[in-house]
Amino acid sequence: MDGRKRANIKPGLHVNIVLKEDQRSGERTEGYVKDILTNSPTHPHGIKVRLETGEVGRVKEILSEL
C-alpha cells in the first residue's frame, strides 16, 4: 500500500518511516502508528505520523494491514 495517501494510514498500522534526521541517508525506522500528523489527503514524500514510541517521520512503507 501507498504511504503517500492519508486514507491508507490508520492508528495501529505497522509501518516503516523515515525520521527527519535520517532523510539524507534514507534509514528507516519500524513501528506502529499512534497519530496521523498530516492533514492533507496526500503528500509526495509520505504522510507524517507519530509512532507509539514518540518518533515522528514520514511513512515510506506499510508493512501490515489491520
Secondary structure, DSSP 4 states (H G I P E B T S, - for coil): --TTBGGG--TT-EEEEEEGGGTTTT--EEEEEEEE---SSB-TT--EEEETTS-EEEEEEEEE--
